[in-house]
Amino acid sequence: MKTLRFCGTRLLVALLLTLVAYNASGSSGNKAGATWTLRIQGDNPLFSVAYGNGTFVAVGDRGTILTSRDGRNWTEQTSPSDNSLYDVAYGNGLFVAVGKNGTILTSRDGVNWTQRTSPISIELKSVTYGNGLFVTVGGGGAIFTSPDGVRWTLRASETILSLHGVTYGNGTFVAVGLLNAILTSRNGVRWTQQTSLTREWLSDVTYGNGIFVVVGLDIILTSGDGVRWTKRASPTKDWFHGVAYGNGTFVVVGLGGAILTSPDGVRWTQRASSMFKLLSGVAYGNGTFVAVGQNGTILTSP
């Protein structure tokens, strides 16, 4: 009888250790990015989402602004502009949203927004914050910078190609866009054009775990410094529109509800989104990934 009890105890311990290892590896499917839930669908397309100050902010067509504390329940906010908003970022206690006709909006809480003056009227496609500076990029290679989100300065660009994504990491700003455009800057003021490995449209860029990840039309690129780039294999051919990093995971979203995840930017896994609508943007905050897209679609994971 003692032998049976001893064997039973050893078996129980072995099972518990297996479960711990299973959950730690993320194989349970509950890890953020692995499984996705549809939260809402509306009318106006959503183009981007950001997290800051305990709040998710999603922006989209016709000046649409939505906020949520948990990614599940959303509230529409009053926007001071009817222009489409293509991107939103958070930094230094401030949300900054940018969009059509040089639209720039700022908010401390995601609820009350103020319209700011743009140096020129041009489509602004992306915005980020780093090293004490907001940087926004857009049509014709336009690059603006601001220390506070209020006063903006037009900077010289090394390209006339439209820029669609910008991020900051490892002491470097990286901007990407049409026809393989990749620009880098240490200070947001002076920019250098880099060589990429594709002639395709580059849609977005993020930084995490020591590497930059760029996505676009059937393309994923990685770089440790923003200068030397490596093309990575994807499990599916899609037009990838957005990329984000959080909780040790990169998440890519795109056309037809495409969702990919990776722990390192090198090995990618296709995930089921249970939908076939364009997903335009993705962000991570408070243990949750939020993806937004066509018809006001909002998905969360886990």
C-alpha positions as CSV (number, residue, x, y, z in Angstrom):
1,M,0.0,0.0,0.0
2,K,2.8,2.4,0.8
3,T,4.4,1.7,-2.6
4,L,1.1,2.5,-4.3
5,R,0.8,5.8,-2.4
6,F,4.4,6.7,-3.2
7,C,3.9,6.0,-6.9
8,G,0.7,7.9,-6.9
9,T,2.4,10.9,-5.3
10,R,5.2,10.8,-7.8
11,L,2.7,10.7,-10.7
12,L,0.8,13.7,-9.3
13,V,4.0,15.7,-8.9
14,A,5.0,14.8,-12.5
15,L,1.6,15.9,-13.8
16,L,1.7,19.2,-11.9
17,L,5.2,19.9,-13.3
18,T,4.0,19.2,-16.8
19,L,1.1,21.6,-16.4
20,V,3.4,24.3,-15.1
21,A,5.8,23.9,-18.1
22,Y,2.9,23.8,-20.5
23,N,1.4,27.0,-19.3
24,A,4.8,28.8,-19.1
25,S,5.5,28.0,-22.7
26,G,2.2,29.6,-23.8
27,S,1.0,26.4,-25.4
28,S,-2.3,26.5,-23.5
29,G,-3.6,29.0,-26.1
30,N,-4.5,31.6,-23.4
31,K,-1.3,33.7,-24.0
32,A,-2.1,37.1,-25.4
33,G,-2.0,37.0,-29.2
34,A,-2.9,33.3,-29.5
35,T,-6.7,33.4,-29.4
36,W,-9.0,36.4,-30.3
37,T,-12.5,37.5,-29.4
38,L,-14.7,39.9,-31.5
39,R,-15.8,42.7,-29.2
40,I,-17.8,45.2,-31.4
41,Q,-18.5,46.1,-35.0
42,G,-19.7,49.5,-36.0
43,D,-20.0,51.6,-39.1
44,N,-16.8,53.7,-39.5
45,P,-13.6,52.0,-40.3
46,L,-10.9,52.1,-37.5
47,F,-7.3,52.6,-38.6
48,S,-5.3,52.6,-35.4
49,V,-5.3,52.0,-31.6
50,A,-2.9,52.9,-28.8
51,Y,-2.6,52.4,-25.1
52,G,-1.6,54.8,-22.4
53,N,-2.6,56.1,-19.0
54,G,-4.7,53.0,-18.4
55,T,-6.8,53.7,-21.5
56,F,-7.1,52.3,-25.1
57,V,-7.8,54.9,-27.7
58,A,-9.0,53.8,-31.2
59,V,-9.3,56.3,-34.1
60,G,-10.7,56.1,-37.6
61,D,-12.8,57.5,-40.4
62,R,-14.6,60.8,-40.1
63,G,-12.7,61.7,-37.0
64,T,-14.0,58.7,-35.0
65,I,-12.5,58.4,-31.5
66,L,-13.3,55.5,-29.2
67,T,-11.9,54.8,-25.7
68,S,-11.9,51.7,-23.4
69,R,-10.3,50.9,-20.1
70,D,-10.3,47.1,-20.7
71,G,-10.5,46.7,-24.5
72,R,-13.9,45.1,-24.2
73,N,-16.3,48.0,-23.5
74,W,-15.9,51.0,-25.7
75,T,-17.2,54.6,-25.6
76,E,-17.4,57.0,-28.5
77,Q,-15.9,60.4,-27.8
78,T,-16.5,63.8,-29.3
79,S,-13.9,64.7,-31.9
80,P,-13.0,68.3,-32.9
81,S,-12.4,67.2,-36.5
82,D,-14.4,65.4,-39.2
83,N,-11.2,64.4,-41.0
84,S,-10.1,60.8,-41.0
85,L,-7.6,59.9,-38.2
86,Y,-5.0,57.4,-39.4
87,D,-2.9,56.9,-36.3
88,V,-2.7,57.6,-32.6
89,A,0.2,57.3,-30.1
90,Y,0.9,57.9,-26.4
91,G,3.9,59.6,-24.8
92,N,4.8,61.9,-22.0
93,G,1.3,61.9,-20.6
94,L,-0.3,62.8,-23.9
95,F,-2.3,61.1,-26.7
96,V,-1.6,62.4,-30.2
97,A,-3.8,61.5,-33.2
98,V,-3.0,62.4,-36.8
99,G,-4.8,62.2,-40.1
100,K,-6.1,63.7,-43.3
101,N,-5.2,67.3,-44.3
102,G,-2.5,67.6,-41.6
103,T,-5.0,67.0,-38.8
104,I,-3.3,66.8,-35.4
105,L,-5.3,66.3,-32.2
106,T,-4.1,66.0,-28.6
107,S,-5.6,64.7,-25.3
108,R,-4.4,64.0,-21.8
109,D,-7.2,61.4,-21.1
110,G,-8.5,60.2,-24.5
111,V,-11.8,61.9,-23.8
112,N,-11.2,65.7,-24.2
113,W,-9.4,66.6,-27.5
114,T,-7.8,69.7,-28.8
115,Q,-7.0,70.4,-32.5
116,R,-3.4,71.7,-33.1
117,T,-1.9,73.6,-36.0
118,S,0.0,71.7,-38.6
119,P,3.0,73.2,-40.6
120,I,1.3,72.1,-43.9
121,S,-1.9,70.5,-45.0
122,I,-0.9,66.9,-46.0
123,E,-2.0,63.4,-45.0
124,L,-0.3,62.3,-41.8
125,K,-0.2,58.5,-41.7
126,S,1.7,57.6,-38.5
127,V,2.9,59.1,-35.2
128,T,5.2,57.9,-32.4
129,Y,7.0,59.2,-29.3
130,G,10.6,58.7,-28.2
131,N,13.5,60.5,-26.7
132,G,11.4,63.4,-25.6
133,L,9.9,64.0,-29.1
134,F,6.8,63.3,-31.0
135,V,7.4,62.4,-34.7
136,T,4.7,62.2,-37.3
137,V,5.1,61.1,-41.0
138,G,3.0,61.1,-44.1
139,G,2.5,62.0,-47.7
140,G,5.3,63.1,-49.9
141,G,7.9,62.0,-47.3
142,A,6.6,64.6,-44.8
143,I,8.1,64.5,-41.3
144,F,7.0,66.8,-38.4
145,T,8.4,66.8,-34.9
146,S,7.2,68.3,-31.6
147,P,8.5,68.3,-28.1
148,D,5.0,68.7,-26.6
149,G,2.4,67.7,-29.2
150,V,1.4,71.4,-29.6
151,R,4.2,73.1,-31.5
152,W,5.2,71.3,-34.7
153,T,8.2,71.7,-37.0
154,L,8.6,70.5,-40.6
155,R,11.8,68.5,-41.1
156,A,13.8,67.8,-44.2
157,S,13.2,64.3,-45.6
158,E,15.4,62.1,-47.7
159,T,12.4,60.9,-49.8
160,I,9.3,62.1,-51.6
161,L,7.6,58.8,-51.2
162,S,4.7,58.5,-48.8
163,L,5.7,57.4,-45.3
164,H,3.1,55.1,-43.6
165,G,4.8,54.0,-40.3
166,V,7.2,55.3,-37.7
167,T,8.5,54.1,-34.4
168,Y,11.3,54.6,-31.8
169,G,13.6,52.1,-30.2
170,N,17.3,51.5,-29.3
171,G,18.0,55.3,-29.6
172,T,16.7,55.4,-33.2
173,F,13.6,56.6,-35.0
174,V,12.6,54.4,-38.0
175,A,10.1,55.5,-40.7
176,V,8.8,53.2,-43.5
177,G,6.6,53.7,-46.6
178,L,6.1,53.2,-50.3
179,L,8.5,51.3,-52.6
180,N,10.8,50.0,-49.8
181,A,11.3,53.5,-48.2
182,I,13.2,53.1,-44.9
183,L,14.5,56.2,-43.1
184,T,16.4,56.4,-39.8
185,S,17.2,59.2,-37.4
186,R,18.9,59.5,-34.0
187,N,17.2,62.8,-33.1
188,G,14.1,63.0,-35.3
189,V,15.6,66.0,-37.1
190,R,18.3,64.6,-39.5
191,W,17.2,61.5,-41.5
192,T,19.1,59.0,-43.5
193,Q,17.6,56.7,-46.2
194,Q,18.5,53.0,-45.7
195,T,18.5,50.0,-48.1
196,S,15.8,47.4,-47.7
197,L,15.3,44.0,-49.3
198,T,12.1,44.7,-51.2
199,R,10.4,47.0,-53.6
200,E,7.0,46.4,-51.9
201,W,4.8,48.8,-49.9
202,L,5.9,49.0,-46.3
203,S,2.9,49.7,-44.0
204,D,4.1,49.7,-40.4
205,V,7.0,49.3,-38.0
206,T,7.5,48.6,-34.3
207,Y,10.3,47.9,-31.8
208,G,10.5,45.3,-29.1
209,N,12.9,42.8,-27.5
210,G,15.9,44.5,-29.1
211,I,14.7,44.4,-32.7
212,F,12.7,46.5,-35.2
213,V,9.9,44.6,-37.2
214,V,8.6,46.1,-40.4
215,V,5.5,44.7,-42.2
216,G,3.9,45.4,-45.6
217,L,2.6,43.9,-48.8
218,D,3.6,40.2,-48.3
219,I,6.7,41.2,-46.4
220,I,8.2,41.0,-42.9
221,L,11.6,42.5,-42.2
222,T,13.7,42.6,-39.0
223,S,16.7,44.7,-37.9
224,G,18.6,45.3,-34.7
225,D,19.7,48.8,-35.6
226,G,17.3,50.0,-38.4
227,V,20.2,49.9,-40.9
228,R,20.8,46.3,-41.8
229,W,17.6,44.3,-42.6
230,T,16.7,40.7,-42.9
231,K,13.6,39.3,-44.8
232,R,11.7,36.7,-42.7
233,A,9.5,33.8,-43.9
234,S,5.7,34.2,-43.3
235,P,3.3,31.3,-43.0
236,T,0.8,33.2,-45.3
237,K,0.9,35.7,-48.1
238,D,-1.1,38.8,-47.1
239,W,-1.0,42.5,-47.0
240,F,0.1,43.2,-43.5
241,H,-1.1,46.6,-42.2
242,G,-0.1,46.8,-38.5
243,V,2.4,45.4,-36.0
244,A,2.9,45.7,-32.2
245,Y,4.9,44.2,-29.4
246,G,3.9,43.3,-25.9
247,N,4.3,40.6,-23.3
248,G,7.2,39.0,-25.2
249,T,5.2,38.7,-28.4
250,F,5.0,40.4,-31.8
251,V,1.6,40.6,-33.3
252,V,0.9,41.4,-37.0
253,V,-2.5,42.1,-38.5
254,G,-3.7,42.7,-42.0
255,L,-6.0,42.0,-45.0
256,G,-8.7,39.4,-44.6
257,G,-8.4,39.3,-40.9
258,A,-4.8,38.0,-41.0
259,I,-3.1,37.6,-37.7
260,L,0.4,36.4,-37.1
261,T,2.4,36.1,-33.8
262,S,6.1,35.6,-33.1
263,P,8.3,35.5,-29.9
264,D,11.3,36.8,-31.7
265,G,10.3,38.4,-35.1
266,V,11.9,35.4,-36.9
267,R,9.5,32.4,-36.4
268,W,5.9,33.3,-37.2
269,T,2.6,31.5,-36.4
270,Q,-0.7,32.1,-38.2
271,R,-3.7,32.7,-35.8
272,A,-7.4,32.4,-36.4
273,S,-9.4,35.6,-36.2
274,S,-12.8,34.2,-37.1
275,M,-13.3,37.0,-39.6
276,F,-12.3,38.1,-43.1
277,K,-12.2,41.9,-42.7
278,L,-9.2,44.2,-43.0
279,L,-7.4,44.7,-39.7
280,S,-5.5,48.0,-39.8
281,G,-3.9,48.4,-36.4
282,V,-3.0,46.6,-33.2
283,A,-1.7,47.7,-29.7
284,Y,-0.8,46.1,-26.4
285,G,-1.7,47.3,-22.9
286,N,-2.8,46.0,-19.5
287,G,-2.2,42.3,-20.5
288,T,-4.3,42.6,-23.7
289,F,-3.8,43.0,-27.4
290,V,-6.4,45.0,-29.2
291,A,-6.8,44.9,-33.0
292,V,-9.0,47.3,-35.0
293,G,-10.2,47.5,-38.6
294,Q,-12.9,47.6,-41.2
295,N,-16.5,48.3,-40.2
296,G,-15.4,49.4,-36.8
297,T,-14.2,45.9,-35.9
298,I,-12.5,45.5,-32.6
299,L,-10.8,42.2,-31.5
300,T,-9.0,41.4,-28.2
301,S,-6.6,38.7,-27.1
302,P,-6.7,36.9,-24.8
